[in-house]
Amino acid sequence: MTAAHNVQRKRKVGGLARAGLDLIARLTPRKPGPSPRRRIGVFLYWGIGDAVLSLPLLQALRAAYPDAHITALGKPWLVELFGDEGLFDAYLDIVPPWTRHRGKYRLWDADWRRFLLQALRTRRDPFDLLISVRPDPREVVTARLLGGWEYAGLAAMGGAAWISVDLGAGIADPGQAYDGSVAAAAALVLTGTDVSPMPRFRPRLSRRPPAERPLLGISFGASHPIKRWHEAGIAATLSGMMKTPGVALVIGHDHSPAIHLPEGWRREDWRGSLTELKSLLAEIDVLFCSDSGVMHVAAASGCRVVALFTTGMLSRFAPPDQRIYAVEPMPCRPCGDNCIHPTLLCVDRIDSRVISAMLDDALTAISA
């Protein structure tokens, strides 16, 4: 299968799914009428980066509904990520099995039974308002399954008759736009607040002494193997740099490759919670990383980023104000969970010399 055929196939399947969902929704429309919006639920059950990119909407929502009880629906790590941000009153562990990388639709799995039982419990005491800004028809289906009185979502993804508030009314193609911009547009529609599309956490004060500047963070622990870079390429990039950081801080993950630093570099290793990671990244001057949740946490914490993209869609996920490297042209990007080529071309064709120069530029800008 060629890259062009792969893209055409995905677009065709997506279009059919949206059309089918629109038909089903027209036959079973949601009852019209506003709710009191005292109990609000927000879908955040994908990755860490997806949750971070929702910040423009989440912050506007909290400001617009200060007395509402707002619940984050998603994975347990949401408590670590947002627990000190003042955005949510509660967290509900409810995750559709299709968010995992493999075996998404094994309906006989225990994860499916658990998800459906959680959905039935939620349906007995429905939310006044459910919200999602992810461009995915399955979000619309999930909202219908949970039975909230109102659903604010993206009508362009299908199921328009089930959507009470179209959060994507001002966006030509939510599936191609930067997710932070989609969240900001959704905030304007839902709350009337014009906010920045650049996600930002609460400010944190730096505690690192000036002698340790510039501080270079290194993080290569993407959850999916197809997004990871090998240790030889990382080592070649660091060895090719002309500028030496005051400290190189290696951020550890479950899937991290071995990180080999050039001789003479001062090294520190770190591993901790997402709450602690935000404070750490607020102190780091430049983060060298892969396209991952850590990249988004860093950008939202005020850290400058030099990020390596392999499979991810740059228009949706690359922070616009950061230095991003990706092999181009790569017409098969984004590829999802499977590669159509015998080897990962988006990884094999990476030029470490270009990334070395980008890191030197970023560190120089810090020192200037």
C-alpha positions as CSV (number, residue, x, y, z in Angstrom):
1,M,0.0,0.0,0.0
2,T,1.4,3.4,-1.0
3,A,1.3,6.4,1.3
4,A,-1.2,8.1,-0.9
5,H,-3.5,5.1,-0.9
6,N,-3.2,4.8,2.8
7,V,-4.3,8.5,3.3
8,Q,-7.2,8.1,0.9
9,R,-8.4,5.0,2.6
10,K,-8.3,6.7,6.0
11,R,-10.2,9.7,4.7
12,K,-12.8,7.4,3.1
13,V,-13.3,5.3,6.2
14,G,-13.6,8.5,8.3
15,G,-16.1,10.0,6.0
16,L,-18.3,6.9,6.0
17,A,-18.2,6.7,9.8
18,R,-19.3,10.4,10.1
19,A,-22.0,9.9,7.5
20,G,-23.3,6.8,9.2
21,L,-23.3,8.4,12.6
22,D,-25.2,11.5,11.3
23,L,-27.9,9.1,9.9
24,I,-28.2,7.2,13.2
25,A,-28.3,10.5,15.2
26,R,-31.1,11.9,13.0
27,L,-33.2,8.8,13.7
28,T,-32.6,9.0,17.4
29,P,-32.1,12.8,18.2
30,R,-31.2,14.2,21.6
31,K,-34.1,16.0,23.3
32,P,-33.6,19.7,22.9
33,G,-33.3,22.2,25.8
34,P,-30.6,23.6,28.0
35,S,-29.6,22.1,31.4
36,P,-28.6,24.0,34.6
37,R,-25.0,23.0,34.0
38,R,-24.3,22.4,37.7
39,R,-22.6,19.0,37.0
40,I,-20.2,19.2,34.1
41,G,-18.0,16.3,32.8
42,V,-15.0,16.7,30.4
43,F,-13.7,13.8,28.3
44,L,-9.9,13.6,28.8
45,Y,-9.3,9.9,28.3
46,W,-6.6,9.8,25.7
47,G,-2.9,10.8,26.2
48,I,-1.2,13.3,28.5
49,G,-0.5,15.6,25.6
50,D,-4.1,15.6,24.5
51,A,-5.1,16.6,28.1
52,V,-2.6,19.4,28.1
53,L,-3.8,20.8,24.8
54,S,-7.3,21.1,26.3
55,L,-6.0,23.7,28.8
56,P,-7.4,26.8,27.0
57,L,-10.9,25.3,27.3
58,L,-10.5,23.9,30.8
59,Q,-9.3,27.2,32.3
60,A,-12.1,29.2,30.6
61,L,-14.7,26.6,31.7
62,R,-13.6,26.9,35.3
63,A,-13.7,30.7,35.2
64,A,-17.2,30.7,33.5
65,Y,-18.7,28.1,35.9
66,P,-17.0,28.7,39.3
67,D,-19.8,27.1,41.3
68,A,-20.3,24.1,39.0
69,H,-19.0,20.7,40.0
70,I,-16.6,19.8,37.1
71,T,-15.4,16.2,36.7
72,A,-12.5,15.0,34.5
73,L,-13.4,11.7,32.8
74,G,-10.3,9.7,32.0
75,K,-7.2,7.9,33.3
76,P,-5.9,8.0,36.9
77,W,-2.9,10.1,36.1
78,L,-5.2,13.1,35.5
79,V,-5.1,13.7,39.3
80,E,-1.3,14.2,39.1
81,L,-1.5,16.3,36.0
82,F,-4.3,18.7,37.0
83,G,-4.6,18.2,40.8
84,D,-2.9,21.5,41.7
85,E,-4.4,23.5,38.8
86,G,-7.8,24.1,40.5
87,L,-9.7,23.1,37.3
88,F,-11.6,20.0,38.6
89,D,-13.7,19.1,41.6
90,A,-13.5,15.3,40.9
91,Y,-11.9,12.7,38.7
92,L,-13.7,9.7,37.2
93,D,-11.7,6.7,36.0
94,I,-13.6,5.7,32.9
95,V,-11.6,4.8,29.8
96,P,-12.9,3.4,26.5
97,P,-10.8,0.4,25.4
98,W,-10.2,1.9,22.0
99,T,-7.7,4.3,23.5
100,R,-5.1,1.6,23.8
101,H,-2.6,0.8,21.0
102,R,-3.6,-2.8,20.4
103,G,-6.7,-4.9,20.6
104,K,-9.0,-1.9,20.6
105,Y,-12.1,-3.8,19.6
106,R,-11.9,-7.1,21.4
107,L,-15.4,-6.8,22.8
108,W,-15.0,-9.9,25.0
109,D,-12.1,-8.3,26.9
110,A,-12.5,-7.4,30.6
111,D,-11.7,-3.8,29.7
112,W,-14.8,-3.6,27.6
113,R,-17.0,-5.1,30.4
114,R,-15.5,-2.6,32.9
115,F,-16.1,0.3,30.6
116,L,-19.7,-0.6,29.9
117,L,-20.5,-1.1,33.6
118,Q,-18.9,2.3,34.4
119,A,-21.0,3.9,31.6
120,L,-24.2,2.4,32.9
121,R,-23.4,3.7,36.4
122,T,-22.8,7.2,35.0
123,R,-26.0,7.0,33.0
124,R,-28.1,6.5,36.2
125,D,-27.0,9.9,37.4
126,P,-26.2,11.8,34.2
127,F,-24.1,14.9,33.9
128,D,-25.9,18.2,33.0
129,L,-23.3,18.8,30.4
130,L,-20.6,16.6,28.8
131,I,-17.8,18.2,26.8
132,S,-15.3,16.9,24.3
133,V,-13.0,18.7,21.8
134,R,-11.3,15.7,20.3
135,P,-12.1,15.3,16.6
136,D,-13.2,11.7,16.8
137,P,-16.7,10.3,16.1
138,R,-16.3,7.9,19.0
139,E,-16.5,10.8,21.4
140,V,-20.0,11.5,20.2
141,V,-21.0,7.9,20.7
142,T,-19.6,7.8,24.2
143,A,-21.5,11.0,25.2
144,R,-24.7,9.4,23.9
145,L,-23.9,6.3,25.8
146,L,-23.3,8.2,29.1
147,G,-26.6,10.0,28.7
148,G,-25.8,13.6,29.7
149,W,-28.6,16.2,29.3
150,E,-26.4,18.3,27.0
151,Y,-23.3,17.5,24.9
152,A,-20.9,20.0,23.6
153,G,-18.7,18.5,20.9
154,L,-17.6,18.8,17.3
155,A,-20.5,18.4,14.9
156,A,-18.1,18.0,11.9
157,M,-17.2,14.6,13.4
158,G,-20.7,13.2,12.9
159,G,-23.8,12.7,15.0
160,A,-24.9,16.4,14.7
161,A,-28.4,15.6,16.0
162,W,-26.8,14.4,19.3
163,I,-24.8,17.6,19.8
164,S,-26.4,20.4,21.8
165,V,-23.5,22.9,21.3
166,D,-21.2,22.7,18.3
167,L,-17.8,23.7,19.6
168,G,-16.2,23.6,16.2
169,A,-18.6,26.0,14.5
170,G,-15.7,28.5,13.7
171,I,-13.1,25.9,12.6
172,A,-12.9,24.8,8.9
173,D,-11.4,21.3,9.7
174,P,-11.0,20.4,13.4
175,G,-9.2,17.2,12.4
176,Q,-6.3,19.2,10.9
177,A,-6.1,22.3,13.1
178,Y,-3.8,22.7,16.1
179,D,-5.6,21.1,19.1
180,G,-4.8,24.1,21.3
181,S,-6.6,26.3,18.8
182,V,-9.6,24.0,18.7
183,A,-9.7,24.2,22.5
184,A,-9.6,28.0,22.4
185,A,-12.3,28.1,19.8
186,A,-14.4,25.8,21.9
187,A,-13.9,28.1,24.9
188,L,-15.2,31.0,22.9
189,V,-18.3,29.1,21.8
190,L,-19.1,27.6,25.2
191,T,-18.2,30.4,27.6
192,G,-17.9,33.6,25.4
193,T,-14.3,34.0,26.5
194,D,-11.5,34.8,24.0
195,V,-8.4,32.9,25.3
196,S,-5.0,32.1,23.9
197,P,-4.6,28.9,22.0
198,M,-1.2,28.2,23.7
199,P,-1.7,25.9,26.7
200,R,-0.1,27.1,29.9
201,F,0.0,25.7,33.4
202,R,0.0,27.9,36.5
203,P,3.4,29.8,36.8
204,R,6.1,28.2,38.9
205,L,9.2,29.8,40.4
206,S,12.7,28.6,39.4
207,R,14.9,27.4,42.2
208,R,18.0,26.4,40.2
209,P,21.2,28.4,40.8
210,P,22.4,30.5,37.9
211,A,25.7,28.5,37.8
212,E,23.8,25.5,36.5
213,R,22.4,27.4,33.5
214,P,21.7,26.6,30.8
215,L,19.9,23.5,31.9
216,L,19.2,20.9,29.2
217,G,16.5,18.3,29.8
218,I,16.4,15.1,27.8
219,S,13.3,12.9,27.5
220,F,12.7,10.0,25.1
221,G,10.0,7.9,26.6
222,A,7.1,7.9,24.2
223,S,4.5,5.3,25.1
224,H,4.2,3.9,21.5
225,P,7.3,2.2,20.1
226,I,6.7,3.9,16.7
227,K,7.4,7.3,18.2
228,R,10.7,6.5,19.8
229,W,14.2,7.2,18.6
230,H,17.1,4.8,19.1
231,E,19.9,5.6,21.6
232,A,22.6,5.8,18.9
233,G,20.8,8.7,17.2
234,I,20.3,10.5,20.5
235,A,24.0,10.1,21.3
236,A,25.1,11.3,17.9
237,T,22.9,14.4,18.2
238,L,24.4,15.3,21.6
239,S,27.9,14.6,20.5
240,G,27.4,16.9,17.5
241,M,26.5,19.9,19.6
242,M,28.9,22.8,19.8
243,K,27.5,24.2,23.0
244,T,27.8,22.4,26.3
245,P,24.9,22.9,28.9
246,G,25.6,23.6,32.5
247,V,23.7,20.4,33.5
248,A,22.1,17.7,31.3
249,L,19.1,16.3,33.2
250,V,17.8,13.0,31.9
251,I,14.1,12.4,32.6
252,G,13.4,8.7,33.0
253,H,10.4,6.8,31.8
254,D,9.3,3.2,31.6
255,H,10.1,3.1,27.9
256,S,13.2,5.3,27.9
257,P,16.2,4.3,25.8
258,A,19.7,4.5,27.4
259,I,21.0,8.1,27.2
260,H,24.7,8.4,26.6
261,L,26.2,11.9,27.2
262,P,29.4,13.3,25.7
263,E,32.5,13.1,27.9
264,G,32.8,15.9,30.4
265,W,29.0,16.7,30.6
266,R,27.5,17.1,34.0
267,R,24.6,14.7,34.3
268,E,21.6,14.4,36.6
269,D,18.9,11.7,36.5
270,W,15.3,12.3,37.5
271,R,12.1,10.3,37.8
272,G,8.9,11.4,39.6
273,S,5.2,12.2,39.3
274,L,3.5,14.4,36.8
275,T,2.9,17.1,39.4
276,E,6.7,17.1,40.2
277,L,7.5,17.0,36.5
278,K,5.6,20.3,35.9
279,S,7.8,22.0,38.5
280,L,10.9,20.5,37.1
281,L,10.2,21.5,33.5
282,A,9.4,25.0,34.6
283,E,13.1,25.2,35.7
284,I,14.6,23.6,32.6
285,D,15.8,26.0,29.9
286,V,15.6,23.6,26.9
287,L,14.0,20.2,26.6
288,F,15.3,17.8,23.9
289,C,12.5,15.2,23.4
290,S,10.3,13.1,21.2
291,D,6.7,13.9,20.3
292,S,5.2,12.9,23.7
293,G,3.2,13.9,26.7
294,V,6.4,15.3,28.3
295,M,6.9,17.6,25.3
296,H,3.4,19.1,25.8
297,V,3.9,19.4,29.6
298,A,7.2,21.2,28.9
299,A,5.7,23.7,26.5
300,A,2.8,24.4,28.8
301,S,5.3,24.9,31.7
302,G,7.2,27.6,29.9
303,C,10.2,25.5,28.8
304,R,11.7,25.9,25.3
305,V,11.4,22.6,23.4
306,V,13.4,21.0,20.6
307,A,11.2,18.1,19.6
308,L,11.5,15.2,17.2
309,F,8.3,14.2,15.4
310,T,8.1,10.8,13.6
311,T,4.5,9.7,13.0
312,G,2.5,12.4,14.7
313,M,0.5,15.0,12.8
314,L,2.4,18.3,13.0
315,S,-0.6,20.5,12.3
316,R,-2.5,19.1,15.3
317,F,0.2,18.4,17.8
318,A,3.4,20.4,17.2
319,P,3.6,23.4,19.6
320,P,3.6,26.4,17.1
321,D,6.1,28.4,19.2
322,Q,8.7,25.7,19.5
323,R,11.6,24.1,17.4
324,I,10.2,21.0,15.7
325,Y,12.1,18.5,13.6
326,A,10.5,16.1,11.2
327,V,11.6,14.2,8.1
328,E,9.9,15.8,5.1
329,P,8.3,14.9,2.8
330,M,6.5,12.1,4.6
331,P,3.1,11.7,2.9
332,C,2.1,8.7,5.1
333,R,2.2,10.9,8.2
334,P,0.2,10.5,10.4
335,C,0.2,6.7,10.3
336,G,-1.6,5.9,13.6
337,D,-0.4,2.7,15.3
338,N,0.9,0.8,12.3
339,C,3.6,1.5,9.7
340,I,2.9,0.7,6.0
341,H,6.7,0.6,5.1
342,P,9.1,-2.3,5.8
343,T,11.1,0.1,8.1
344,L,10.3,3.3,9.8
345,L,11.3,5.9,7.2
346,C,10.4,8.8,9.5
347,V,13.0,7.5,11.9
348,D,15.6,6.0,9.6
349,R,16.0,9.3,7.7
350,I,16.5,11.6,10.7
351,D,19.6,13.8,10.3
352,S,21.1,14.2,13.7
353,R,23.3,17.1,12.5
354,V,20.3,19.3,11.9
355,I,18.9,18.5,15.4
356,S,22.4,19.3,17.0
357,A,22.3,22.7,15.3
358,M,18.7,23.3,16.6
359,L,19.8,22.5,20.1
360,D,22.8,24.9,19.9
361,D,20.5,27.6,18.6
362,A,18.1,27.1,21.5
363,L,20.8,27.1,24.2
364,T,22.4,30.2,22.6
365,A,19.1,32.0,22.7
366,I,18.8,31.2,26.4
367,S,22.3,32.6,27.1
368,A,21.8,35.8,25.1
